């Protein structure tokens, strides 16, 4: 019988040690992420309205119900409008702010702190504060009335009418809070990227005639492409799963004009106790995010091949 040599034991320990360190985190992930995800996938094919009884298998019944659900399609539309309205602003506006606060001027640290302050404010506090600002007699409407722009004010959170015929006013008002809260966070990401660009690159570009705003078009944006892609992905994920702003400010109203797909999932699961139907909505949302992520990876690979 062959005996394991000491050097073989050393080799085995070296191979197993990293996995032993990863084991606690892996167990935690299985218990809190993978196993609940598998359960949600199973429940999406069942009927689980009576929580005192075991789930009943119904196949694709929940998906057929989802296909005919007008509220679901409305929330899906609102979610994509949120995505298209928020992400471009959160990709470009923080870059402009980062370029401004990256200037070596006296007192610039105070401006950085001021722009970053909304990030550290709780979304609950921010949502309540903005709800007061948006109120019928709130600060915004008082200013509009004082300046005679809109003498009757604007129903920021209570109107299902569409702004420019595209986005409901209530949904656009919630979008503004998301943008306000995210500007400072993404500005810091861009600021880290800007400070990693050597100063001599700009000096060489200035010699070639690229100065002022043009230097940012020729130098800054091409070198910041990884950061732009990172911010685009993070902001898109955040916009797709937006919940707190809607819950605090509008609760999906009026007439579902500001209801997003994640809020609809929450409403079905915890208000209507439609657990299996909520799992179906979550599965569809997962597939949508998976398709968008795959498309994004494909575009990145295409850019790398082109470069």
N, C-alpha and C positions, 0 to 999 in steps of 0.2 A: 504494500500500500504506500503510495507516494505521500510524503509529508510536505506541508507547506513551509517553505524556507522563510527565515526572518525577513529577507529582502522582499519576498512576495507580500508579507503582511504589511510592510512599509508602503509598498505600492498600492495595496488595497486601501489603506488608511488615507493615503494622499488622494485617491479617487473618490472616496466616500465622504471625506470631511466637508467639502463644500455643500454636498447635498444634505448632510446632517444640519448644517447651519441654516439651510433653506427650508428644512422640514417644518419648523413652527409656523413660518409665514405661509407655507403651502397648505398646512392644515387649516389655518385661519381663512385663507382664500376659499378653500373647498367648502367650509361651513357657512361662510357669509356671502359668497358670490356664486360659485359654480353650482352647488346643490340647490339654492333658491332659484337659480336660473333654470335648472332642469325641471324643478317642480312647477314653475310658472309656464314652461313650455308644455308640460303635461296638462295642466289645468286649462290651458287655452282650448283644448279639445274636449272639455267636459262641461257639465252643468253643475255649478257649486253655489247655488243660491241659498240653500238651507245648510248653514254651517254645522248643524248638529248631525247631518247625514253625510256619508262618504260621497265624493264626486261621482257623477253619472256620465259615462262616455257618450258623447253626441257627435263625434267626428268633426266635420267642418261646419257645424251648425252656427257656431259663434262667428265664423268668417263670413257666412252668408248674411247673418244679421248685421255685421259690420259693413258689408257692401251696400246694404239698403239703408244704413243709418245716416240721415242727412246731417245730424249734429257732428258725427265723426268727420265727414268731408269738410264741414265748415271749420272745425278745429284744425284739420290738416292744412286747409288754405291759410288760416291765420298763422300757423306755425311757419309756413314757407314765406309768408309776407314778413313775419318777424325776422326770419333768416336773411331775406333780401334787404330789409330796411336797416338792420343793425350791423351786420358783419362788414359791409363796405366802409361804413363810418368808423368802426372800431379798428379797421386795418389801416386807414389813411390818417385820420385825425390824430391819434396818439403819436404817429411818426412826426407829424408837424410839430406837436408839442415837445417831443423829445429833442428835435433839432433846435427849437427855441431855448429850452432849458439847458442844453448842452453848451451854450455860449459861456465863455469865461468872463462873466460880468459880476460885479459886486451885488450881493444879496440874492443871487440866483438860487441858492439852496432853499430860501424861503418860498420861492415860486414852486420848486419841486415838491416841497412839503404841502403847499396849498393844493396842488393838482392831485397829490396822492391821498389827501385826507378822506375823500369819499370812499376810497377802497377799504379803509379800516372801520368805517361806519357800518353797523349791522344793517342788513337789508330790511329788517323789520322797522328799525328806526327811520331809515331812509324812505321806506314806502309810506309810513305814517306821515312823515314831514311833507313829502310830495303830494300826498292826498289832501293835506291842508292847503297847500299851495294851489291845487287844482279845484278846490271847493268853489261853490257858486259865489260866495263872498270872500274867496281867498285872495292872496296877494296878486296873483297873475291877472285875475279878472278885474281887480281894483285898479291895477295899472292900465289895463286896456280901456276901462271906463274913464279913467282920469285923462288919458291921452286921446280919448274920443276915437279910438281905432275900432273897437267893437263896443258900442254903448250898452248892449245887453249882455255882454260877456260871452264866453264860450263854454259849452257843457263838456268839459274835457273828458270826464269819466262816465258821463251818462248819455252820450249820444252815439247811436249806431251808424250815423251818417258817415260817408266815406270822404276822406280828405283827398282832393284832386281826383275823386272818383276811383281811388285805388285802395287806400288803407282807411279803415274805420278810425274816427277821431279818438275813441277810447283806446284802441290798440296802439295808435301812434303816441299817445300820451304815456303809455306804459313803456314803449320803446325808448322814449327820451330818458326815462329813469335808468334803464339798462345801460344806455350810452354814457350818461353822466357818471354812473358808478364804475364803469369799466375803463374810462379814459386813462386814469392815473395808473392802473395796473399794467396795461399794455404799454404805456409810456415808459415805465421802468424797464420792461423787456427791451424796448427799442433803445433806451439809453445805454444799456449794457452793450448792445451791438455797436452803437455809435462810438463809444469809448474804446472799442477794440480796433477801430480803423486807424492806422498810423497817420499822423499829421503830415508826414512827408508826401503821402499820396495826394492830398489836397494841394500841397505846394507845387508838386509836379504838374498837376492839372491846371493850376493857375498860370504856370509858365506857358502851357499850351493854349491858353485863352479861355479855359473853363473856370469861371469864377461866379460869385453871387449865387443866384438860384440855380443856374445851369450846372454848377458843380454837384449839386445834390441829385440832379437828373442823371448826370454822367457817372458819378462816383458813388454817392450814398445809396441810391436805390438798388443798383446792381449788386453791391456788396452786402446789402441788407436783405437779399432775397430769402435766405434761410429763416430770418426773423419774421419776415412778412408771411411766409408760409406757416410758421408756428402760430403766429397770432391769428391767422385766418382759420386754422383748424380749431384752436382753443375757443375763439369767439363763436364759431359756427356750432360747436358742441354745446356751449353755454346757451346760445339762442334757441337751439332745438329743444333743450330740456328746461326752458324757462318756466318757473313755477311761483317763486316767492312774490315777485312783483304783482302777478295777476291775482294771487290769493289775497294779498293785503289790500290792493287798491280797487279792484273791480269784481273779483270772484267770477270772472268770465262774462260778466254782463257789459252793457245791456243787450239782450237778445243774442247772446253768444258771440257778440262782435269782438270780444277780446279773449275768448276762451281758447287756450292752446291745447295741444294734444296731451301734454303731460298733466295739465290741470283736469282735463276730461277723464284721464285715467284715474287720477286721485278721486274725482267725484264719483265715478262708477264703483270704485273699490271701497271707499270709506263712507260715502254718503248713501249710496244705493245698495251697498253690499253685493254688488255684481262682481264677485271675485274672478270668476272664470272669464267673463267678458272683459274685465280690466286687464287680465293676463293676455288676452288676444290683442288688445290695443297695444300693450307693451311689446308683444312679439312683432307686430307690424312696424312699430317705431324702431325696434332693433334692426329690422331688415332695411328700412329706409336709411338709417345711419350707416349700416354696413355697405350699402350701395354707394352712398356718398363718399365714404372713406376709401373704398376700392377705386372709385373714379379719381379721387384726389391722388392716390398712390400711382395710378396709371399716368396721370398728367405729370407728376414729378419725375417718373422714369423717362417719359418722353422728353422733358426739358433737359434731363441729364444726357440723353442720347444726342439731342440737338447741340448742346454745348460741346 
